[in-house]
Amino acid sequence: MRRKLIAGNWKMNCLKADGMALAKAVFDKARGDLPFDVLICPPMSLLGMVAALPHTIGVGAQDVAVAPKASGAYTGDVSAEMVRDLGATHAIVGHSERRALHDEEDFIVQTKAARAIEAGLTAVICIGETLEEREAGKALDVVTDQVRGSVPVIATAENCVIAYEPIWAIGTGKVPTTADVAEVHAAIRAELAAILGSEIAEGMRILYGGSVKPSNAKELLAVDNVDGALIGGASLKADDFWAIAETQM
Ligand code: 13P
């Protein structure tokens, strides 16, 4: 039985005061015995401070360096080891915004995921098709290619999570039909089985991301093979984020 993971990706949002207040509010709500896992991913500027607050949930980075070493002459980069040292448990890699704005291809994403895992983090590997690819009937091919290219061979159900985020659903208020989500998630799991074996594939969580809101979370999270959500905009308000989580109580 896969435990659901409710994850917030704050993206490049929150100055110190707002970010600390948001983190504290989420940490307070998430206390106690929950039937699901929770993760928040603040921007790197706040990661250390957020992780230093008392908390009982996961805290993650939104990226890690691709550099082959944990330290060295890589100006501006932050290694997975440094992220772990701040107290983080997870790192998102290969978000579509990084793939698009920083030219991160599958091989880079795969390397970053491996760096995260080697440093003791759980890698949250993002994949997803563009609207053009969806309309051309290529969504399944694109997504399964991304799985094959982005998931490292050292991935296990414990150290890796997949997040399916159709690019056209991110920040747009549009969501795929539950049938489309089910189809893609089943294809992702089949591809994971092909590359990692069926046991690992069965245990690995596959999140859905893209305009998840309190109003649609219950339906999306009830779809077969949807093991949680990666939430952008709605994770910036503790009440909205928690209303999504509460659909799984
Ligand atoms: P929204 O929830 O704002 O659509 O963002 C989704 C996302 O990109 C999470 O990583």
Residues whose N, C-alpha, C, O or C-beta is under 5 A from the ligand:
A	BS01	13P	N9 A169 I170 G171 T172 G209 G210 S211 V212 L230 I231 G232 G233 A234
